[in-house]
Amino acid sequence: NAVLSERIVGDERIRAPVLIAASGPTLERLFPFPDRDAFFFITLSSALKAVCSRGVTPDLCVTTDGGYWAKHHIAGIGPGVPLAFPLEAAVPSNVLRNNPLLPLDYGSPLEQKLFSLSGIKGAATEQSGTVAGTAALYALSRSDREVFAAGLDLTAGTARAHCEPHAFDGMIDASSTRTAPLCLNLYERGFSSAALEIYARWFSERTGEFARRFYRINPTGKDLGAIREADAAMIARAARIPKDLREKVA
């Protein structure tokens, strides 16, 4: 990644309230979104397809997963969408050549050496065990405003685990047969929640400034301790939407 990255963008302060799109099913309740331009819109790579299919172009996409299959989430990213990623992330080579890039710097000695050799200035941030956590930490450190997250359900269920459309939909469909139909595949996936439990525990342990400025929108999943839910009025105030239009937000 350090060798192939070409279009490096600057790491700047965020002046607007931040909206993070995660890939839980409740993300779909966010749309149609009445005042997208009032927010700095960050989408996690796993939610990118769902966000873009609804005509919304994010200000930043964040990916952290180093696994091979993670590339599928950002394979269709628009050429103008900036991508934030640590050097360890799996990023398609064409994205490294064509997209605006914001390499994230977790501060490890290896990263420092690679950044130095490649002449790249990384954006310093904290590492977490989940891309949602890393995106939240980045947003909170670059902005003094509220940070909202939609689709941050962090729980398995007996229906879909992700918003639609999703990058893995085709693979799940392809693995379905007459004796192992789609409904069975989705049902079984609904009980694979060990990773979600770990992610939820991480968010539940956040206190202080994180818990004070970070909110969830329309959560139906795990309780996250001190992390509060944002109601429509709070979102409207953050976006500075006039009172007579706030009912549309609700």
C-alpha positions as CSV (number, residue, x, y, z in Angstrom):
1,N,0.0,0.0,0.0
2,A,2.8,2.4,0.8
3,V,4.5,1.8,-2.5
4,L,1.3,2.0,-4.7
5,S,-0.5,4.9,-3.1
6,E,-0.5,7.9,-5.4
7,R,-3.1,10.6,-4.7
8,I,-2.5,11.4,-1.0
9,V,-4.9,14.0,0.4
10,G,-4.3,16.2,3.5
11,D,-5.7,15.5,6.9
12,E,-8.0,18.4,7.8
13,R,-10.3,19.5,10.6
14,I,-13.9,18.6,10.2
15,R,-16.2,21.6,10.8
16,A,-19.6,19.9,10.4
17,P,-21.3,17.3,12.5
18,V,-20.2,13.8,11.4
19,L,-22.5,11.0,10.3
20,I,-21.0,7.5,10.1
21,A,-22.8,4.9,8.0
22,A,-22.3,1.4,9.4
23,S,-23.7,-1.7,7.7
24,G,-26.4,-2.9,10.2
25,P,-29.9,-3.3,8.8
26,T,-31.2,-0.2,10.5
27,L,-29.0,1.9,8.2
28,E,-31.8,1.6,5.7
29,R,-34.1,3.7,8.0
30,L,-31.8,6.7,7.4
31,F,-32.9,7.1,3.8
32,P,-34.0,9.2,2.1
33,F,-31.8,11.6,4.2
34,P,-33.2,15.2,4.1
35,D,-30.0,17.3,4.4
36,R,-27.0,15.2,3.5
37,D,-24.9,18.4,2.9
38,A,-25.2,19.5,6.6
39,F,-23.0,16.5,7.6
40,F,-19.5,15.3,7.0
41,F,-20.6,11.8,5.7
42,I,-18.3,8.9,6.5
43,T,-19.2,5.4,5.3
44,L,-17.6,2.2,6.5
45,S,-16.5,0.1,3.6
46,S,-19.1,-2.6,4.4
47,A,-21.9,0.0,4.0
48,L,-20.5,1.7,0.9
49,K,-22.6,-0.2,-1.6
50,A,-25.9,0.5,0.3
51,V,-25.1,4.2,0.7
52,C,-24.0,4.8,-3.0
53,S,-27.0,2.8,-4.3
54,R,-29.2,5.5,-2.7
55,G,-27.6,8.3,-4.5
56,V,-25.4,9.5,-1.6
57,T,-21.7,10.2,-2.2
58,P,-19.7,10.0,1.1
59,D,-17.1,12.5,2.0
60,L,-14.9,9.7,3.2
61,C,-14.9,5.8,3.1
62,V,-13.0,4.0,5.9
63,T,-11.6,0.4,5.6
64,T,-9.3,-1.4,8.0
65,D,-9.7,-5.1,7.3
66,G,-6.6,-6.8,6.0
67,G,-8.5,-9.9,4.8
68,Y,-8.8,-10.8,1.1
69,W,-12.6,-10.6,1.0
70,A,-12.5,-7.0,2.4
71,K,-11.6,-5.9,-1.1
72,H,-15.1,-6.7,-2.4
73,H,-16.5,-3.9,-0.2
74,I,-14.6,-1.2,-2.0
75,A,-14.2,-2.7,-5.5
76,G,-16.9,-0.4,-6.8
77,I,-15.9,2.8,-5.0
78,G,-16.3,5.9,-7.1
79,P,-13.0,7.4,-8.3
80,G,-13.8,10.7,-6.5
81,V,-14.5,9.2,-3.1
82,P,-11.5,9.5,-0.7
83,L,-10.5,6.3,1.1
84,A,-9.0,6.2,4.6
85,F,-7.1,3.1,5.5
86,P,-4.1,1.8,7.5
87,L,-1.2,0.3,5.6
88,E,-2.2,-3.2,6.7
89,A,-5.7,-3.0,5.0
90,A,-6.6,-4.9,1.9
91,V,-7.1,-2.3,-0.8
92,P,-7.4,-3.0,-4.6
93,S,-4.4,-1.7,-6.6
94,N,-6.7,0.3,-8.9
95,V,-8.1,2.2,-6.0
96,L,-4.6,3.0,-4.7
97,R,-3.8,4.4,-8.2
98,N,-7.0,6.3,-8.8
99,N,-8.7,7.4,-5.6
100,P,-7.9,10.2,-3.2
101,L,-6.2,8.5,-0.3
102,L,-5.8,9.2,3.4
103,P,-3.4,6.6,4.9
104,L,-4.1,6.2,8.7
105,D,-1.1,6.0,11.0
106,Y,-1.5,3.9,14.2
107,G,1.9,4.9,15.3
108,S,3.7,1.6,15.2
109,P,7.5,1.5,14.4
110,L,6.9,-0.4,11.2
111,E,4.4,2.1,10.0
112,Q,6.7,5.0,10.8
113,K,9.5,3.3,8.8
114,L,7.2,2.7,5.8
115,F,5.8,6.2,5.8
116,S,9.3,7.6,6.0
117,L,10.6,5.5,3.1
118,S,7.6,6.3,0.9
119,G,7.4,10.0,1.8
120,I,3.8,9.7,2.9
121,K,2.5,11.7,5.9
122,G,0.0,9.4,7.6
123,A,-3.0,10.7,9.5
124,A,-2.4,9.9,13.2
125,T,-5.3,8.0,14.8
126,E,-6.0,5.2,17.3
127,Q,-6.5,1.6,16.4
128,S,-9.5,-0.4,17.5
129,G,-10.7,-3.9,16.8
130,T,-13.5,-2.8,14.5
131,V,-13.6,-0.4,11.5
132,A,-16.6,1.4,13.2
133,G,-14.5,2.1,16.2
134,T,-11.6,3.4,14.2
135,A,-13.9,5.6,12.2
136,A,-15.5,7.0,15.4
137,L,-12.1,7.7,17.0
138,Y,-10.9,9.5,13.8
139,A,-14.1,11.6,13.6
140,L,-14.0,12.6,17.2
141,S,-10.4,13.6,17.0
142,R,-10.9,15.8,13.9
143,S,-14.1,17.5,15.0
144,D,-15.5,19.3,18.0
145,R,-19.1,18.6,16.9
146,E,-21.4,15.6,17.4
147,V,-20.6,12.3,15.8
148,F,-23.7,10.2,14.8
149,A,-23.7,6.6,13.7
150,A,-26.5,4.9,11.8
151,G,-26.6,1.1,11.2
152,L,-24.5,0.4,14.3
153,D,-26.6,-2.5,15.5
154,L,-23.8,-4.9,16.5
155,T,-26.1,-7.8,17.1
156,A,-27.0,-10.9,15.1
157,G,-30.6,-11.8,14.2
158,T,-32.6,-14.4,12.4
159,A,-33.0,-12.2,9.3
160,R,-30.3,-10.2,7.5
161,A,-27.2,-9.2,9.4
162,H,-26.4,-6.4,7.0
163,C,-28.1,-3.6,5.1
164,E,-29.0,-4.0,1.5
165,P,-27.5,-4.0,-1.1
166,H,-24.3,-5.5,0.4
167,A,-21.0,-6.5,-1.3
168,F,-21.4,-10.2,-0.2
169,D,-25.0,-10.6,-1.4
170,G,-23.8,-12.3,-4.7
171,M,-21.6,-14.7,-2.8
172,I,-24.4,-15.7,-0.4
173,D,-26.8,-16.1,-3.3
174,A,-24.3,-18.3,-5.2
175,S,-23.9,-20.6,-2.2
176,S,-27.6,-21.2,-2.0
177,T,-29.0,-24.5,-3.4
178,R,-32.3,-26.4,-3.3
179,T,-31.2,-28.2,-0.1
180,A,-29.5,-25.2,1.4
181,P,-31.8,-22.3,0.4
182,L,-31.1,-18.6,1.0
183,C,-33.4,-18.4,4.0
184,L,-31.3,-21.2,5.7
185,N,-28.0,-19.5,5.0
186,L,-29.3,-16.2,6.4
187,Y,-30.7,-18.0,9.5
188,E,-27.5,-19.7,10.3
189,R,-25.4,-16.6,9.8
190,G,-27.7,-14.9,12.3
191,F,-26.1,-16.9,15.1
192,S,-22.5,-16.2,14.2
193,S,-22.2,-13.2,16.6
194,A,-18.9,-13.7,18.4
195,A,-17.2,-10.8,16.6
196,L,-20.2,-8.6,17.1
197,E,-20.1,-9.3,20.8
198,I,-16.5,-8.2,20.9
199,Y,-17.3,-5.0,18.9
200,A,-20.2,-4.2,21.2
201,R,-18.1,-4.7,24.3
202,W,-15.6,-2.2,22.9
203,F,-18.2,0.5,22.4
204,S,-19.8,-0.2,25.8
205,E,-16.5,0.5,27.5
206,R,-16.2,4.0,26.0
207,T,-16.6,6.8,28.5
208,G,-15.7,10.5,28.8
209,E,-15.5,12.6,25.6
210,F,-16.3,9.6,23.4
211,A,-19.6,8.9,25.2
212,R,-20.5,12.6,25.4
213,R,-20.3,13.3,21.7
214,F,-21.0,10.0,20.1
215,Y,-24.6,8.9,19.4
216,R,-26.4,6.1,17.6
217,I,-29.4,6.7,15.3
218,N,-32.3,4.2,15.3
219,P,-30.5,1.4,17.2
220,T,-32.3,-1.9,17.6
221,G,-29.2,-3.9,18.6
222,K,-27.0,-4.2,21.6
223,D,-27.1,-1.7,24.5
224,L,-23.8,0.2,24.4
225,G,-23.5,1.4,28.0
226,A,-23.0,5.2,28.1
227,I,-23.5,5.5,24.3
228,R,-26.8,7.3,23.8
229,E,-29.4,7.3,21.1
230,A,-29.9,10.5,19.0
231,D,-33.5,11.5,18.4
232,A,-34.7,13.4,15.4
233,A,-34.7,16.8,17.2
234,M,-31.0,16.4,18.2
235,I,-30.1,15.5,14.6
236,A,-32.0,18.5,13.3
237,R,-30.3,20.8,15.7
238,A,-26.9,19.5,14.8
239,A,-27.6,20.0,11.1
240,R,-29.2,23.4,11.9
241,I,-32.4,22.4,10.1
242,P,-35.1,25.1,10.6
243,K,-37.9,24.2,13.0
244,D,-40.6,24.1,10.2
245,L,-38.6,21.3,8.5
246,R,-37.8,19.2,11.5
247,E,-40.9,17.1,11.1
248,K,-39.5,15.8,7.8
249,V,-36.4,14.6,9.6
250,A,-38.5,12.8,12.2
